[in-house]
Amino acid sequence: MISAIETVSKLPSWENLVKKYQNAPNRKSIWQLCNSFIPFVILWYLMYLSIDVSYWITLLLALPAAGFVVRIFIIQHDCGHGSFFKSKRANDFWGMAGSIISFTPYHYWRKNHAVHHASAGKLDQRGIGDIYTMTVEEYLQQSRWGRLKYRLYRNPLILFVIIPVILFVVLYRLPISDTKDFKKFQPSVYITSVVIALIVVGLIWLIGWQNYLMIQLPITFIASTTGTWLFYVQHQFEDTYWSESNGWDYTSAAMRGSSYYKLPKILQWFTGNIGFHHIHHLSPKIPNYLLEKCYKENPDFQKSPVLTLRSSFRSMFLRLWYEKEKKLISFRYLKRLLPELQGNYSDK
């Protein structure tokens, strides 16, 4: 497989292959807005009505409602790349509209995500806009406290359940970074938080705080966990691509460092085709609804790593980058390596 992917990375013409998919037809974008925002609002209202019937029905409705939040987030994501509409004003308007539902500050996140695209696969630029991953060498050089902190951070319960809820509900209400590049986006974070607060206060006034929490909490929990998992699994798999900046290659980072996450059709629809992540990283200007078409019509793009729903769960336990073998490994795998590595690192 690697040789085939390396062949793709050397093709000089992939830019020409993606050109015809980069023009967003407004009618398709408008239709996607309609089939995403409107069903979400209807489901939210049905959840409210169902509380007096059975809370189990409310929780059942939370599943598709959260699915629409993920789908709206993908629209917001496309707007951030300028790929959803031809008009920058339209992209920014609907990106900000989506941010109210996804609880994600649009301009701030757009900048953060741009850093992710520029640095994906670069070992020396980890930690901005991605899931932080240590190398084996870095981990072994940590103190026992440092290793414990990293193990806790990479624990699936903390990484996919606790952190996402804290991030979307609390941390995104205030600017996380005050570096020069992000400082100019701080006002937009506050504005987004104020608008969300006004909507929340209005809904609580209409239906009561208990009803609001009974509806919104399961939606936020499911959507934030799902979104974090999608972002994680598209880059964190065994044979992913990482390299120092001086040897980094854009095409290889996209085709080898991003997976094709082959999901069942219904999940593919709710996740806005983000499973074709290698194509998205290759050309972020392609709107989500044209990614599958691009994949099917170009055999060269069918040579990326493929993850299925079942095989992807193995990635949950891959937590360290082993530079010698150029792959992600688990702590269990590291344990087997320790006799070989003991002579290189002192036990702290």
C-alpha positions, -999 to +999 in steps of 0.1 A: +000+000+000+028+025+009+044+022-025+011+030-041+006+060-019+041+072-025+033+071-062+004+094-056+025+118-036+048+122-066+021+129-091+025+165-102-011+168-115-033+162-084-040+199-083-056+196-117-077+166-106-094+185-078-101+217-096-135+208-110-147+199-075-137+231-058-166+252-071-195+251-046-229+251-064-250+275-043-282+254-048-265+224-032-252+244-003-286+260+003-302+226+002-277+213+028-285+242+050-322+233+048-318+196+054-295+203+084-307+234+103-344+228+099-345+191+111-323+201+141-348+228+152-378+204+147-360+176+167-352+200+195-389+210+197-400+173+196-376+166+225-393+193+245-427+178+238-415+143+246-404+151+281-440+149+293-445+116+276-413+097+284-377+109+289-365+077+272-381+091+240-363+124+246-329+106+249-337+086+218-344+118+199-311+132+212-292+108+189-304+122+156-304+158+171-267+154+180-261+139+145-275+172+130-252+192+153-222+173+139-236+179+103-240+216+111-205+217+125-192+203+091-210+231+073-194+256+097-161+239+090-165+242+052-175+279+057-142+283+075-123+270+046-143+292+022-156+262+004-193+262+012-203+293-008-185+313-034-192+344-013-170+351+017-198+370+033-222+340+029-195+317+043-189+339+073-226+344+080-235+307+079-203+297+097-213+320+126-249+307+125-235+272+128-212+282+157-243+291+178-256+256+175-222+238+178-210+260+207-178+266+187-165+302+181-163+305+143-134+329+137-113+316+165-118+280+155-112+288+118-077+302+127-069+272+149-080+248+122-059+266+096-029+259+118-039+223+119-040+220+081-006+238+078+011+216+104-006+182+102+020+155+101+048+178+113+065+163+144+080+196+155+047+215+153+024+192+173-002+204+198-019+233+179-053+223+165-047+186+170-047+158+196-013+161+213+008+130+209+042+122+225+070+103+208+084+073+226+116+092+233+097+121+248+075+099+270+105+079+284+123+111+293+093+123+314+092+121+351+068+096+366+043+125+372+048+136+336+040+101+323+010+098+346-004+131+333+000+120+297-016+086+304-046+104+320-049+127+291-049+099+266-073+078+286-104+072+264-128+083+291-110+116+296-101+122+260-134+114+244-160+121+271-147+146+298-125+169+277-149+174+248-177+185+271-154+209+290-140+222+257-173+230+240-193+241+270-167+260+291-133+266+273-148+278+240-167+305+259-134+323+266-103+326+244-080+297+250-049+313+236-037+349+240-008+346+215-004+374+189-019+354+161-051+346+180-055+379+200-075+396+172-101+368+173-109+373+210-138+397+205-155+371+182-153+345+210-170+369+235-196+378+209-204+341+202-206+334+239-230+364+245-253+353+217-253+317+230-260+330+265-290+351+253-305+322+234-300+299+264-316+325+288-345+329+263-351+291+261-349+288+299-375+316+303-398+298+278-394+261+290-376+262+324-340+254+332-347+217+340-363+211+306-335+230+289-308+209+305-327+177+299-328+185+262-294+202+256-271+182+278-275+148+260-272+166+226-240+184+236-226+152+252-232+130+221-222+157+196-190+168+213-179+132+219-186+122+183-169+153+169-138+147+189-137+110+179-139+119+143-112+145+145-090+120+164-094+089+143-088+106+110-052+112+119-044+088+148-040+054+132-011+029+132+005+037+099-002+075+099+024+100+086+046+122+107+079+139+097+102+167+108+094+199+090+126+197+069+115+164+054+077+170+054+057+166+022+022+181+018+008+154-004+021+126+018+007+143+049-027+144+033-027+110+016-009+090+043-015+111+074-053+113+069-075+083+066-105+074+045-130+066+073-154+043+056-186+047+075-221+032+070-241+055+046-263+070+073-233+079+095-215+092+064-244+115+057-246+129+093-208+134+094-209+154+061-185+131+042-157+141+065-145+104+063-129+113+030-104+132+051-074+126+029-091+144+000-102+172+024-066+177+035-054+175+000-078+202-011-098+220+017-116+240-010-138+211-020-172+213-003-181+183+018-209+172-006-184+168-035-157+148-016-173+114-023-177+123-060-140+133-061-130+100-045-150+078-068-140+095-100-102+095-093-086+060-087-054+078-074-074+090-044-085+055-035-050+045-023-051+061+011-053+042+044-088+029+050-105+026+084-138+010+090-160+016+120-148-017+135-111-013+128-110+023+139-115+014+175-080+000+176-068+035+172-081+044+206-052+026+222-024+039+200-009+067+221+028+071+212+047+078+180+076+054+176+100+071+154+122+041+147+093+021+131+074+053+120+041+042+135+018+048+165+020+023+192+002+014+224+015+015+260+014-023+259+036-024+228+060+000+245+062-024+275+075-051+251+101-026+237+114-015+271+142-042+274+156-029+241+152+007+251+163+006+288+199+013+280+190+046+263+169+062+290+173+065+327+142+056+349+129+088+363 
